[in-house]
Amino acid sequence: MDFATIRRVWLPLIIASVATGYIFKTAPGPHDWMRWLGLVLALIGIAEADAVALGAEFKQEAIFAFNRANRRVVSCTDTRVETTGWSSEPDPGSIPG
């Protein structure tokens, strides 16, 4: 594995993991078993409508929704939705031959 691969793939993954852990531990909100429940539900996935209702109940402004086609930021307070698509292209340096 060369340094370019480490810089392009592993370094962002490590930084994102550390940042997520920091936010998980220090962000405002419940710091008891409810925070762990939220993490588990995020990992397992629930229906978008249920996630919006849960977010609204806890006074969140929005939730993130991911699927194979796109990623969305869905408001818990009104009908706003921001959708972006996924983009996947082969790395020219990794194509065999």
PENORQUI-V603737 format. One record per helix or strand. SS is the DSSP state (H for helix, E for strand). FROM is the first residue (numbers start at 0). TO is the last residue. If there is no record, write none. Layout:
SS,FROM,TO
SS,FROM,TO
//
This chain:
H,2,25
H,32,43
H,47,56
E,61,65
E,69,74
E,80,84
H,91,93
//
